[in-house]
Amino acid sequence: MPPQIRSAIASVPPYRPGKPAPSGPGGVSFKLSSNENPYPPLPGVLAATQAACERMNRYPDMANSELIVALADKHQVGEDQLAIGTGSVAVLYNLLQALAGEGDEVVYPWRSFEAYPIAVQLTGARSVQVPNGPDAGHDLEALRRAVTPATKVIMVCTPNNPTGPIVDHDRLAAFIDDVPDHIMIVIDEAYVEFGTAPNRARGLELIGPNVASLRTFSKAYGLAGFRVGYCVADPAIAGAVRAASAPFGVSLPAQAAAVASLAAEDELLHRVQELIKERDTLADGLRQLGLTVPDSQSNFVWLAAGDRTADWAQQFTAAGLMVRPFVDAPDAGLRITVGEPEANRLVLRTAAELV
Ligand SMILES: *Cc1c(COP(=O)(O)O)cnc(C)c1O
């Protein structure tokens, strides 16, 4: 008999990454399927990274010291409130591992981030998915009603991937007050830098013994390929995440790139402002075509395409645009990342011809 894989692992659905850019007419080719930042690295960030490569024979700083100091300063939190990992998805895996297991439940909105069901299942806990409201945003009342004595963690994704809306700050604060203190609430803020709505949740102001915020360098900071993310939490929770994570996870070049990116934050956030303008133009343009697009507070837009999802995805691919179809009912749709201005214009021209 071969070795037996634990059932929690054997039945894990694979994570499906966004597909690579297709080749369209005349070589047109844009990848709008992974919410990546279309801007190339800043020269200063690249130089810091290259310098770090000179030391690749050495292990990285396991404590991520420089990055921890820079983040503690940026967010005005204690260094012991931070835990860094190879992307915020890895931090989430460790956080869930620390808090949930066999017999437990993890409650989260759906549709939301594709990594949640996988991360939950790996712990052996059960996923409890709560449908979003009619505006494609979270239904906090329904999330509260889904809590049972087995609930250990509730995920909140604001802005929500893949649909776009934020959670209102005051309503989230009231929700946190209302949830029993032994339940961890994880606020995934992967796209927080792209939010513009005045009432958007400010996760860091809500951090407490049972509330954590997840952040990433992958989106606004343009370091998706380097895998750096972190959580801001109570020291006990941050410590548990560090304890659960593999040592030396974040590479030396990745740490250097993240530190250099924080130093170049003004320039990077200026790029974010440009992407926000592009996003709003894209969303408005799609709505003018009569398409249903929920409010987007992130670097992507959601097309509620329903049973036309697969067909429309094909039409975008044929035009040289790889978008991200989510085909399973009842809320099938397409997520389109805000890309280069030429890509966004082509999205609108293609959308005008969708059949
Ligand atoms: C992209 C994304 C992340 C971040 O992933 P990394 O592992 O940091 O690259 C986390 N949460 C959501 C909802 C995301 O879309």
The ligand as a Gaussian input file, in Angstrom:
#p B3LYP/6-31G(d) Opt

LIG

0 1
 C       -3.761000      39.088000      -4.597000
 C       -4.460000      38.849000      -3.302000
 C       -3.762000      38.598000      -2.139000
 C       -2.275000      38.660000      -2.094000
 O       -1.614000      37.624000      -2.566000
 P       -0.057000      37.527000      -2.359000
 O        0.103000      36.156000      -1.828000
 O        0.371000      38.554000      -1.369000
 O        0.522000      37.751000      -3.697000
 C       -4.450000      38.416000      -0.969000
 N       -5.772000      38.502000      -0.929000
 C       -6.481000      38.772000      -2.018000
 C       -7.956000      38.919000      -1.898000
 C       -5.860000      38.940000      -3.238000
 O       -6.578000      39.167000      -4.324000

